Amino acid sequence: MAWPYANGPLHLGHVAGNCLPADIQYRYERARGRSVIMCSGSDEHGTPITVTAEQENVDPQEIVDRYHQINTQALIDLGCSWGTNIDPRGIDYGGALYNRTTDPRHKELVQEYFTKLKQSGFLKQQSMKQYCSINSEGITKFLPDRYVEGECPICGSDGARGDQCDECGSTYESSELVNPRSKMDPDAKIEIRDTEHFFFQLNQFQNELEKHSITKQKVWKPNVRAMTKNWLNMGLRPRAVTRDMEWGIELPLSENEWETKRIYVWFEAVQGYLTCSQIWSERFSDNPDDWMKWWVKSDEGTEPKHIYFMGKDNIPFHTVIWPAIIMGLNSSNSGNPPSSDIDSGDLVLESNVPAMEYLMLQGGQFSKSRKHAVWLPSFLEHHNPDTLRYFLSINMPEGHDTDFRWEEYVDKVNNELIGTYGNFVHRVMTLSHRLDSENGINPLLQYFDSSEHVEANEKIQTLLESAIASMEKQRFKEALRSLMNISQIGNGLIQHSEPWKYMREEDSPEKSKSLSTLAYCWKICRGLAITLRPFLPFQSDQLWSMLGEERNIDDILFEDSFNFDSDFYWNNEKPKPLFERLDIDDILEREKLIAGTDADKLEVTEEDVNYIDFEDFMKVEMKTGKVVDIEDHPNADKLYVVTIEDGPDSTRTVCAGLKGIYQKEQLLGKQVIFVANLKPRKLRGIMSEGMILAADDGDGNVSVLTLDSEMPTGSQVR
């Protein structure tokens, strides 16, 4: 899991992009009986920390101590598995560690790796230009990138950071920023001066990274492929790994000139995955070298599997920079040239980087700096954590940006989570408890006949296999939807068999058949408790208790969850609903938010038919994009599935009715105009994330709107 900055509380954007997907995967891997370790923690260096500290006029250590504690507890309260360092099955199965980059051992290891890379020639000293501020008293101070803001040299957006633009996602050298100013002292004079630093020779890894990216074409998602390709196509160049600052890890050098410089956070933080594993082994295992089985290719050729979860803005750091560092360390250890081919004894490269798009808030990007967020700790004060886990899982930004709106959250929880799953479980539990139990024996046992439910069994097994296939590819929305469909099957069985009619009736074939179905649904509940646990851990444990199960839920493998030959157990306690319905008015009042206008409820008059207000038109967001891939729609004769590069480092999928009008090669590479904020919807089974604009004369002549000159992808159309 990518390391969030400890400069404030976590918001739901962090949860959807990093935290929750990692925990879902961790719980799933455990449910498959695999050994797994989950590593991450608080990123406690870098200028976001010092900016916050200066704004509050406190020491940076006070900031990171405060927010590390707050965020760690919030994640545990959300049900993330950071509180259990050692797997209950034993140390050989792994565990979890939510560490900190201010950990003294992390610092030692980073300095050790810095030295290795420097001795091997991968870190070289050179001069660079860096912004300085000169205040009214003549005091000169070198400015880290995050202390500088201005206009983006790529898209022109104001408020761009010193090395990266949040608007278009581009990265650049800080000296390229247009009209720069000090973020902390906007009135100060800004100059560019030379300063000495160490540069990671990223260019030396160009060829091997290109080879590696080719091997990942069928694994990486389109956004990962596109952003990595863009970085590699631009040509890699040396990148500074040190900065003039006081807060950070000291350089392992004795010369005085390096005393005021620190290791740059981007170079240090990605190493946290490795250092965290080492620290976990040192702290919790009898063998301090235990970390190697999670990181090193064995003599037998076995490679550990690494999956990195982060938001899309962190993609290049995990597909370009971190693999290059790993190759550099392998080369340093072996004496061989850097290679993407991993030999026995080498550190392994990533298996997948399932980067998430952005979770938006009411249409705008979550942002700590702009205070545009829903904060996780405050959210959990009022809401069941599993309702949030469900909403973010079913609405996870896996392939495109998604939106957090309170109304949609309430709708998903009330109508899907409660209306389908919660309702099914409650019906089964309450109906079963209307039967008399003797000596704690489940009264359904006498009625159960698995031979009566062969067809339902086949459907459930198919859905289970589908969920497993989706989970193996980190497609959590697909997996959760498959599992929710199993509860829908259960609801249908209950409705059809009508067991409530026979609760107090004399024995009869009809009663036996109906209650056999109820017993079968009891077993479905058991399977759902196991399979939904990666998504809904608290409610799964609650359901497991209501079922009276004696075995530890963690001891049952995911693939064995719907074992209809398993024993029946019983809990005499009166069953309780898993969830409480939400009230949107209460939530909005508490959150002091205003509900968005429902366009379907607007009153339309004849005068309004031909005209729209300017404000309404301005809601339509049109941008430029480039067609980078095009395929036939599998379920529609007239549709193409088009992949559009919608920014320097991102893509989206659009279904376009252009088949039979254009050949694929005619569209490939075209710069088009598309509607960017159209609500995504499925077209014949494929999610479409926008609309390509075209002219239509009504007589069958259609022409896609293109540009008469080259423009950066993602440019606004006004």
matplotlib code that plots the C-alpha trace (Angstrom):
import matplotlib.pyplot as plt

x = [0.0, 1.4, 2.5, 0.2, 1.7, 1.3, 0.4, -3.3, -6.1, -6.8, -9.7, -11.9, -9.8, -6.8, -9.1, -10.5, -7.1, -4.7, -5.9, -9.0, -7.8, -4.7, -6.7, -9.2, -6.3, -4.5, -7.7, -8.4, -4.9, -5.2, -8.6, -6.9, -4.5, -1.5, 1.4, 1.2, 2.7, 1.2, 3.6, 3.1, 2.9, 3.1, 5.3, 6.8, 9.4, 9.0, 7.8, 4.0, 5.1, 7.3, 4.6, 2.0, 4.5, 5.4, 1.7, 1.1, 4.4, 5.4, 8.2, 7.7, 8.1, 5.0, 3.0, 4.0, 3.5, 0.0, -1.2, 0.5, -1.4, -4.7, -4.4, -3.3, -6.2, -8.6, -7.5, -7.8, -11.3, -12.1, -11.3, -7.9, -5.6, -2.8, -3.4, -2.3, 1.4, 1.7, -0.8, -2.9, -1.9, 1.7, 4.7, 5.4, 2.1, 3.2, 1.4, 1.3, 3.2, 2.1, 5.4, 6.9, 9.6, 11.0, 11.7, 15.5, 15.9, 14.2, 16.7, 19.6, 18.5, 17.8, 21.3, 22.7, 21.0, 22.1, 25.7, 25.3, 23.9, 26.5, 29.4, 28.0, 27.9, 24.1, 24.2, 26.4, 27.0, 26.1, 24.9, 21.3, 19.2, 16.9, 14.6, 15.6, 13.5, 15.0, 12.8, 12.6, 15.5, 17.7, 17.6, 18.1, 16.5, 16.6, 13.0, 12.0, 9.6, 6.5, 7.3, 7.0, 3.9, 3.1, 1.7, 2.1, 4.5, 2.3, -1.3, -1.0, -3.0, -2.2, -1.4, 0.8, 3.4, 7.1, 7.6, 4.0, 0.7, -2.4, -4.6, -3.0, -0.8, 2.4, 5.8, 8.7, 11.8, 11.0, 12.9, 10.4, 7.5, 6.0, 5.7, 7.0, 6.4, 7.1, 4.1, 5.1, 6.1, 4.5, 6.0, 9.6, 11.9, 12.4, 15.8, 17.2, 20.7, 23.0, 23.3, 25.1, 23.1, 23.2, 21.3, 20.0, 21.0, 17.6, 18.6, 20.8, 17.7, 15.8, 16.2, 15.5, 12.5, 11.1, 11.7, 9.9, 7.0, 6.4, 6.1, 3.4, 1.2, -1.4, -1.2, -1.2, -4.4, -4.7, -3.9, -0.7, 0.4, -0.3, 1.5, 4.5, 4.7, 4.6, 7.5, 9.6, 8.8, 9.9, 13.3, 14.5, 17.1, 19.0, 16.8, 17.9, 17.7, 18.8, 17.4, 18.5, 16.3, 16.5, 13.8, 14.5, 17.1, 20.7, 23.1, 25.6, 28.5, 31.1, 31.9, 30.6, 29.0, 26.3, 25.3, 22.4, 21.1, 18.7, 17.6, 14.6, 11.3, 10.4, 13.6, 13.3, 9.6, 9.3, 12.1, 9.7, 8.1, 11.5, 12.6, 9.2, 9.5, 13.0, 11.8, 8.8, 11.2, 13.6, 10.8, 8.5, 10.4, 13.0, 14.9, 15.8, 16.4, 12.8, 12.0, 13.9, 11.2, 8.9, 11.4, 14.1, 13.8, 14.6, 17.3, 14.4, 13.2, 10.2, 9.4, 7.3, 4.3, 4.2, 1.1, 1.3, -1.9, -1.9, -3.6, -2.8, -0.6, 1.9, 2.1, 5.6, 7.1, 6.0, 6.5, 9.6, 11.5, 11.1, 11.9, 15.0, 16.1, 15.5, 17.5, 20.3, 20.4, 20.5, 23.3, 25.2, 24.8, 25.8, 28.2, 26.2, 24.7, 21.2, 18.6, 14.9, 15.6, 15.5, 18.0, 18.1, 19.0, 17.7, 15.1, 11.9, 10.1, 6.4, 3.7, 1.1, 0.4, -3.4, -3.5, -6.8, -8.2, -9.4, -12.4, -14.0, -16.0, -19.2, -17.5, -14.2, -10.9, -10.3, -7.5, -5.9, -4.4, -7.7, -9.6, -12.0, -12.5, -14.5, -12.1, -12.0, -11.8, -14.8, -16.7, -16.3, -17.6, -21.1, -21.1, -20.7, -17.2, -18.6, -21.1, -18.1, -16.1, -19.1, -19.7, -16.1, -15.7, -18.7, -17.8, -14.1, -12.3, -10.6, -11.0, -12.2, -12.8, -15.8, -17.7, -18.5, -22.0, -23.9, -27.1, -25.5, -23.8, -27.2, -28.8, -26.2, -26.3, -30.0, -31.0, -28.1, -26.2, -29.3, -32.0, -30.2, -27.6, -28.8, -32.4, -31.5, -29.5, -32.2, -35.0, -33.0, -32.0, -35.4, -37.4, -35.1, -35.5, -39.2, -38.6, -38.0, -34.5, -33.8, -30.6, -28.9, -29.4, -30.2, -33.9, -33.1, -30.9, -33.8, -35.1, -31.9, -31.7, -28.9, -30.2, -33.1, -30.9, -28.6, -29.4, -28.9, -25.7, -24.3, -25.2, -23.5, -20.4, -20.2, -20.5, -17.9, -15.5, -16.2, -15.5, -12.2, -11.1, -11.9, -10.0, -6.9, -6.9, -7.7, -11.1, -12.8, -16.0, -16.6, -15.9, -18.2, -21.0, -20.7, -21.0, -23.9, -25.6, -25.4, -27.4, -29.9, -30.3, -30.9, -33.6, -35.3, -35.3, -36.8, -39.5, -40.4, -40.5, -42.4, -41.2, -43.2, -46.3, -45.2, -43.6, -46.5, -48.0, -48.0, -45.3, -46.0, -44.0, -44.6, -43.3, -40.2, -39.4, -39.9, -37.8, -35.2, -34.8, -34.6, -31.8, -30.1, -30.2, -28.7, -25.7, -25.6, -25.4, -22.4, -20.7, -21.4, -19.9, -16.6, -16.5, -17.6, -15.2, -12.4, -15.0, -17.2, -15.1, -17.2, -20.6, -19.1, -17.9, -21.3, -23.1, -20.6, -21.6, -25.3, -24.8, -23.3, -20.2, -17.6, -14.7, -12.5, -13.8, -10.1, -9.5, -12.0, -10.6, -12.4, -12.9, -14.5, -16.9, -20.1, -19.6, -23.2, -22.1, -20.7, -22.3, -25.2, -24.6, -26.9, -26.9, -29.9, -29.6, -32.2, -30.7, -30.2, -30.1, -26.5, -27.1, -29.3, -30.9, -29.5, -31.4, -30.1, -31.6, -29.9, -26.6, -26.8, -27.8, -24.9, -22.4, -23.7, -23.8, -26.4, -27.8, -27.2, -30.1, -31.8, -32.1, -34.9, -37.1, -36.7, -39.9, -39.6, -41.7, -42.2, -40.0, -37.2, -37.2, -35.0, -32.7, -30.5, -29.0, -25.4, -24.7, -26.1, -23.9, -20.8, -21.5, -20.6, -16.8, -15.3, -11.6, -9.2, -8.1, -6.1, -7.3, -4.6, -6.5, -9.7, -11.4, -14.7, -17.5, -18.1, -21.8, -22.7, -22.4, -22.2, -20.0, -16.2, -14.6, -12.2, -9.4, -8.7, -5.6, -7.3, -4.2, -0.5, -0.7, -4.2, -6.7, -10.4, -12.8, -15.6, -18.1, -18.6, -21.2, -18.6, -18.3, -19.2, -18.4, -14.7, -12.1, -10.1, -6.9, -8.7, -9.5, -6.2, -4.0, -6.8, -7.1, -10.8, -13.1, -15.0, -17.4, -15.4, -17.9, -20.7, -21.8, -20.3, -22.8, -22.8, -23.4, -24.0, -21.9, -19.0, -18.6, -18.4, -16.7, -17.7, -18.8, -16.8, -18.3, -19.2, -21.3, -24.3, -26.2, -29.1, -28.5, -26.0, -22.9, -21.0, -17.7, -15.7, -14.7, -11.0, -8.4, -6.7, -3.5, -1.8, -2.9, -1.9, -4.4, -6.8, -6.9, -10.2, -12.6, -14.4]
y = [0.0, 3.4, 5.4, 8.3, 11.5, 12.0, 15.7, 15.3, 12.8, 10.3, 11.1, 8.8, 9.3, 7.7, 4.8, 4.1, 4.3, 2.7, 1.5, -0.5, -2.4, -3.5, -4.9, -6.6, -8.3, -9.2, -10.8, -12.6, -14.1, -15.3, -16.9, -18.8, -20.3, -18.4, -16.8, -13.1, -10.0, -6.5, -3.6, 0.2, 3.1, 6.8, 8.8, 11.3, 13.2, 15.6, 19.1, 18.4, 17.7, 20.7, 23.0, 21.8, 22.3, 25.8, 26.7, 25.4, 26.8, 23.4, 20.9, 18.5, 15.6, 16.8, 16.7, 13.2, 11.8, 13.2, 12.0, 8.7, 7.8, 9.2, 7.5, 4.1, 4.0, 5.1, 2.3, -0.3, 1.1, 0.7, -3.0, -2.9, -5.6, -3.4, -4.3, -8.0, -8.1, -11.9, -14.1, -16.1, -19.2, -18.6, -16.5, -18.6, -17.3, -13.7, -10.7, -6.9, -3.8, -0.2, 1.4, 5.0, 6.5, 8.2, 4.7, 4.7, 1.3, 2.5, 5.4, 3.0, 0.8, 3.7, 5.0, 1.5, 1.3, 4.9, 3.8, 0.7, 2.5, 5.3, 2.8, 1.0, 4.2, 4.6, 7.8, 10.6, 14.1, 17.0, 20.6, 21.5, 24.7, 25.2, 28.0, 30.2, 32.7, 36.0, 37.7, 41.4, 40.9, 39.4, 35.9, 33.3, 29.9, 27.1, 26.0, 22.3, 21.7, 21.7, 25.2, 26.6, 27.0, 28.7, 27.9, 24.5, 24.5, 21.8, 22.8, 26.4, 25.7, 28.0, 26.6, 23.9, 22.5, 22.8, 19.4, 18.2, 19.6, 18.1, 19.4, 17.5, 15.0, 16.1, 16.0, 18.3, 20.0, 22.7, 25.2, 24.8, 26.3, 29.5, 32.6, 30.8, 32.1, 30.9, 29.1, 30.2, 33.7, 34.9, 38.4, 37.0, 37.4, 34.2, 33.3, 30.1, 29.2, 26.3, 23.7, 20.3, 17.1, 13.3, 12.1, 8.6, 7.5, 6.5, 6.7, 3.6, 1.5, 2.7, -0.5, -2.9, -1.0, -1.0, -4.8, -5.2, -3.0, -5.2, -8.3, -6.5, -5.5, -8.1, -7.6, -3.8, -1.8, 0.7, 3.7, 1.9, 1.0, 4.5, 6.4, 4.1, 4.3, 8.1, 8.2, 5.8, 7.5, 10.8, 9.2, 8.7, 11.1, 11.3, 12.4, 14.2, 12.1, 14.8, 18.2, 21.2, 20.8, 20.1, 17.5, 14.1, 11.3, 12.5, 11.5, 8.8, 11.1, 12.7, 15.8, 19.1, 20.2, 17.5, 18.3, 20.6, 18.2, 15.2, 12.2, 13.3, 11.7, 10.1, 8.1, 7.1, 6.4, 3.7, 1.8, 1.5, -1.6, -3.4, -1.8, -2.5, -6.2, -6.3, -4.5, -6.8, -9.8, -8.3, -7.5, -10.4, -13.4, -15.6, -15.3, -11.7, -12.9, -14.1, -11.1, -12.7, -15.3, -12.4, -10.6, -12.9, -15.4, -18.8, -21.2, -23.4, -20.5, -19.5, -15.8, -14.0, -12.2, -8.4, -6.3, -2.5, -0.4, 3.3, 6.2, 6.9, 9.8, 7.4, 5.0, 6.0, 5.6, 2.0, 1.0, 3.0, 4.4, 1.6, -1.2, 0.7, 1.0, -2.8, -3.5, -1.2, -3.0, -6.4, -5.2, -3.8, -7.2, -9.4, -7.2, -7.9, -5.2, -4.1, -6.5, -7.0, -10.8, -11.9, -14.5, -16.7, -14.5, -11.3, -9.0, -9.5, -6.9, -6.1, -8.7, -6.0, -2.4, -2.1, 1.6, 3.3, 6.4, 9.2, 9.1, 12.5, 14.4, 15.8, 16.2, 17.6, 15.9, 15.0, 17.3, 17.8, 21.1, 22.5, 21.0, 19.4, 16.0, 13.7, 12.6, 9.0, 9.4, 11.7, 9.5, 6.5, 8.4, 8.2, 5.3, 1.6, 0.9, -2.0, 0.4, 2.5, -0.6, -1.8, 1.6, 2.2, -1.4, -1.4, 2.1, 1.6, 3.8, 0.8, 1.9, 5.5, 8.3, 7.7, 10.1, 10.1, 11.7, 11.3, 10.5, 7.7, 6.3, 6.1, 4.6, 1.9, 1.0, 1.0, -0.6, -3.0, -3.8, -3.9, -4.5, -7.5, -9.0, -7.8, -8.6, -12.1, -12.9, -11.4, -13.4, -16.7, -16.1, -14.9, -17.6, -20.3, -19.0, -19.4, -23.2, -25.0, -26.0, -28.9, -29.1, -26.5, -28.5, -26.6, -27.4, -27.1, -30.2, -32.6, -31.0, -30.4, -32.3, -31.1, -33.1, -30.7, -27.8, -29.0, -26.2, -23.4, -25.1, -24.9, -21.2, -20.4, -22.3, -20.5, -17.1, -18.2, -19.1, -15.8, -14.0, -15.8, -15.1, -11.4, -11.3, -12.8, -9.9, -7.3, -6.6, -6.1, -4.5, -7.6, -10.0, -8.2, -8.0, -11.8, -12.5, -10.1, -12.0, -15.2, -13.4, -12.5, -16.2, -16.8, -14.2, -15.7, -19.2, -17.9, -16.0, -19.0, -21.6, -19.4, -21.1, -18.8, -20.7, -23.9, -22.8, -24.2, -26.6, -30.4, -32.3, -32.7, -33.1, -29.4, -28.4, -30.6, -29.2, -25.6, -25.9, -27.8, -24.6, -22.6, -24.9, -24.6, -20.8, -21.1, -22.7, -19.9, -17.4, -19.4, -19.2, -15.5, -14.9, -16.4, -14.9, -11.4, -11.2, -9.4, -6.7, -6.7, -8.1, -6.9, -8.1, -11.4, -12.0, -11.0, -13.4, -16.2, -15.8, -15.8, -19.1, -20.6, -21.8, -23.4, -23.3, -20.2, -18.5, -17.9, -21.7, -22.2, -21.6, -19.3, -22.0, -24.3, -21.6, -23.0, -26.5, -27.7, -30.8, -28.8, -29.3, -27.2, -25.2, -23.1, -19.9, -19.5, -15.7, -13.7, -12.7, -9.0, -7.1, -6.7, -3.1, -0.1, 1.9, 5.4, 8.6, 11.1, 14.1, 13.3, 12.8, 16.0, 18.0, 16.6, 17.0, 20.5, 19.6, 20.6, 17.8, 18.1, 18.9, 15.9, 16.8, 14.3, 16.3, 19.6, 21.1, 21.8, 24.3, 25.0, 28.0, 26.0, 23.3, 25.1, 26.9, 26.1, 28.5, 29.4, 27.9, 24.5, 24.6, 25.3, 22.1, 20.2, 19.5, 18.9, 18.0, 16.9, 13.3, 10.9, 7.5, 5.1, 1.8, 0.6, -2.8, -4.3, -4.3, -7.9, -7.5, -4.8, -4.7, -0.9, 0.0, 0.3, 0.2, 3.1, 3.9, 7.6, 9.1, 11.9, 13.4, 13.0, 10.0, 8.6, 6.9, 6.1, 3.8, 5.1, 3.1, 4.9, 4.1, 4.6, 1.0, 0.9, 4.6, 4.5, 1.8, 1.2, 2.5, 5.7, 6.5, 5.4, 8.3, 10.9, 13.9, 14.0, 16.0, 14.2, 14.9, 14.2, 14.5, 12.4, 9.8, 6.4, 3.8, 0.3, -0.1, -3.8, -4.8, -2.4, 0.6, 3.8, 6.8, 9.7, 10.6, 11.3, 14.3, 13.9, 15.8, 14.0, 15.5, 13.1, 11.3, 8.9, 11.1, 11.3, 13.0, 12.9, 16.4, 16.7, 19.5, 21.5, 21.7, 19.6, 20.2, 18.4, 15.7, 16.7, 20.3, 22.1, 22.8, 26.1]
z = [0.0, -1.0, 2.1, 2.8, 4.2, 7.9, 7.6, 8.3, 8.7, 5.9, 3.7, 1.7, -1.4, 0.4, 1.5, -1.9, -3.7, -1.3, 2.0, 1.4, -1.8, 0.0, 3.0, 0.7, -1.1, 2.1, 3.6, 0.3, 0.1, 3.7, 2.8, 0.0, 2.6, 1.3, 3.2, 2.9, 4.4, 4.1, 4.5, 4.5, 7.0, 7.3, 5.0, 7.5, 5.5, 2.6, 2.3, 2.9, 6.5, 6.9, 5.3, 7.8, 10.6, 9.6, 9.2, 12.8, 14.1, 15.6, 15.0, 12.2, 14.6, 16.5, 13.2, 12.2, 15.7, 15.9, 12.5, 12.5, 15.6, 14.3, 10.9, 12.3, 14.6, 11.9, 9.6, 12.3, 13.1, 9.4, 9.7, 8.0, 9.4, 10.7, 14.3, 13.9, 13.3, 13.2, 11.4, 13.9, 11.9, 12.8, 11.8, 8.7, 7.2, 7.5, 9.1, 8.8, 9.8, 9.5, 10.0, 9.8, 7.7, 10.8, 12.2, 13.0, 11.4, 8.2, 8.1, 8.6, 5.8, 3.4, 4.1, 3.5, 0.1, -0.8, -0.2, -2.2, -5.2, -4.9, -4.8, -7.9, -9.9, -9.9, -7.8, -9.2, -8.0, -10.3, -10.2, -10.5, -10.5, -7.6, -6.5, -3.7, -1.8, -0.6, 2.0, 2.9, 5.4, 2.8, 4.2, 1.4, 1.6, -0.9, -1.6, -1.9, -4.8, -2.7, -1.4, -4.9, -6.9, -10.2, -13.6, -15.1, -18.1, -19.7, -19.3, -17.9, -14.8, -11.9, -8.5, -9.9, -7.5, -8.0, -9.6, -10.5, -11.7, -10.0, -12.8, -15.7, -13.7, -15.5, -13.8, -14.7, -13.3, -10.8, -12.9, -15.7, -13.6, -15.0, -12.8, -9.7, -6.1, -2.7, -1.1, 2.4, 1.5, -1.8, -1.5, -1.3, -4.3, -6.2, -7.8, -9.4, -8.1, -8.6, -5.9, -5.7, -5.4, -6.1, -9.1, -9.6, -13.1, -14.2, -17.9, -17.3, -16.8, -19.9, -21.9, -19.1, -18.0, -21.5, -21.6, -18.3, -19.3, -22.4, -20.2, -18.2, -21.1, -20.3, -16.6, -16.1, -16.4, -19.3, -17.1, -15.8, -19.3, -20.7, -18.0, -17.9, -21.7, -21.6, -19.2, -21.2, -24.5, -23.1, -22.4, -18.8, -17.4, -14.1, -11.2, -8.1, -4.9, -2.5, -1.5, 0.5, 3.6, 7.3, 7.7, 6.3, 6.3, 6.5, 3.8, 4.9, 4.0, 6.2, 4.1, 5.5, 2.3, 2.7, 6.3, 5.2, 2.6, 3.0, 1.0, -1.2, -0.1, -3.5, -3.4, 0.2, 0.6, -2.1, -0.3, 2.6, 1.2, 1.5, 4.8, 6.4, 5.5, 7.0, 10.2, 10.5, 10.4, 12.9, 15.3, 15.1, 13.7, 15.3, 12.1, 11.1, 7.5, 7.3, 5.0, 2.2, 1.5, 0.7, -1.5, -3.0, -5.8, -4.4, -5.6, -6.9, -9.0, -6.9, -7.0, -4.3, -5.7, -5.1, -5.6, -5.1, -4.4, -5.0, -6.7, -10.4, -9.5, -8.0, -11.0, -12.4, -9.0, -8.9, -12.5, -13.4, -10.4, -7.8, -10.3, -11.4, -7.7, -7.3, -10.4, -9.1, -5.8, -7.5, -9.7, -6.7, -4.9, -7.9, -9.8, -13.0, -15.2, -14.3, -15.7, -15.6, -15.7, -12.1, -11.0, -7.9, -4.9, -6.5, -5.2, -7.3, -9.3, -9.0, -10.1, -10.6, -10.0, -9.9, -9.6, -8.9, -10.6, -8.4, -6.0, -6.4, -3.8, -5.2, -8.6, -7.2, -6.4, -2.7, -1.5, 1.9, 0.9, -0.3, 2.7, 0.2, 1.8, 3.9, 6.7, 7.7, 11.5, 11.6, 9.2, 11.4, 14.4, 12.9, 10.4, 10.4, 8.9, 6.8, 5.0, 3.9, 2.9, 0.8, -0.9, -1.7, -2.9, -5.2, -6.3, -6.4, -9.1, -10.8, -14.4, -14.2, -11.7, -9.4, -7.2, -3.5, -3.0, 0.2, -1.6, -3.5, -0.4, 1.3, -1.8, -2.1, 1.5, 1.9, -1.4, -2.1, 1.1, 3.3, 0.7, -0.8, 1.5, 4.9, 4.1, 3.0, 6.1, 8.4, 6.8, 7.1, 10.7, 11.9, 10.1, 11.4, 15.0, 14.7, 14.8, 18.1, 18.9, 21.3, 23.2, 21.0, 17.8, 14.7, 13.9, 10.2, 10.3, 9.9, 6.8, 4.8, 1.5, -0.7, -3.7, -4.1, -4.9, -7.6, -10.0, -7.4, -6.4, -9.9, -10.2, -6.9, -7.8, -11.1, -9.3, -6.7, -9.5, -11.2, -7.9, -7.4, -11.0, -10.5, -7.1, -8.7, -11.1, -8.4, -9.9, -6.6, -8.0, -10.2, -7.4, -4.9, -7.5, -8.1, -4.3, -4.0, -6.8, -4.6, -1.9, -4.6, -5.5, -1.8, -1.7, -4.7, -3.1, 0.1, -1.8, -3.9, -1.1, 1.4, 4.6, 6.8, 5.8, 7.4, 10.7, 12.8, 10.4, 10.7, 8.9, 5.2, 1.9, 1.2, 4.6, 4.3, 0.8, 1.9, 5.1, 3.1, 1.1, 4.3, 5.5, 2.1, 2.5, 6.0, 4.3, 1.8, 4.7, 6.0, 2.6, 2.3, 5.8, 4.5, 1.0, 2.0, 4.9, 2.8, 2.1, 5.3, 8.1, 11.1, 9.7, 8.6, 12.1, 13.4, 11.0, 11.9, 15.5, 14.7, 12.8, 16.0, 14.1, 16.3, 13.8, 13.3, 10.2, 9.1, 9.0, 6.1, 2.6, 0.2, -2.3, 0.3, 1.6, -0.1, 1.2, 1.6, 3.4, 6.3, 9.8, 11.1, 14.3, 16.4, 18.5, 20.8, 20.9, 19.0, 15.7, 15.1, 11.7, 10.3, 9.4, 10.2, 7.5, 6.8, 6.7, 4.1, 5.8, 9.1, 7.4, 5.4, 8.4, 10.4, 7.6, 6.8, 3.1, 0.6, -1.5, -5.2, -7.6, -9.1, -12.7, -13.2, -10.8, -12.5, -13.9, -17.6, -19.5, -23.2, -23.0, -21.7, -24.4, -26.9, -24.6, -21.6, -19.1, -19.4, -16.0, -17.3, -20.3, -18.2, -16.4, -19.5, -19.5, -22.9, -23.3, -26.0, -26.2, -28.4, -29.6, -28.5, -28.9, -30.5, -30.5, -31.6, -29.0, -28.1, -27.8, -30.3, -34.1, -34.4, -31.5, -31.0, -27.6, -27.8, -25.4, -25.2, -23.7, -21.7, -20.1, -20.2, -17.8, -17.9, -20.2, -20.3, -22.2, -24.4, -26.4, -29.7, -32.5, -35.3, -36.5, -40.2, -40.5, -39.7, -40.0, -36.9, -38.5, -39.5, -35.9, -34.3, -33.3, -34.0, -31.6, -30.7, -28.5, -25.8, -23.0, -19.8, -17.0, -18.5, -15.9, -16.8, -17.9, -19.3, -23.0, -23.8, -20.9, -21.3, -19.1, -21.2, -19.5, -21.8, -25.3, -28.4, -30.3, -33.9, -36.5, -38.1, -41.0, -40.5, -43.8, -42.5, -43.0, -39.7, -39.0, -35.8, -34.5, -34.5, -33.9, -36.7, -34.6, -32.0, -28.4, -25.1, -24.3, -21.5, -22.7, -22.0, -24.9, -24.3]

ax = plt.figure().add_subplot(projection="3d")
ax.plot(x, y, z, "-o")
ax.set_aspect("equal")
plt.show()
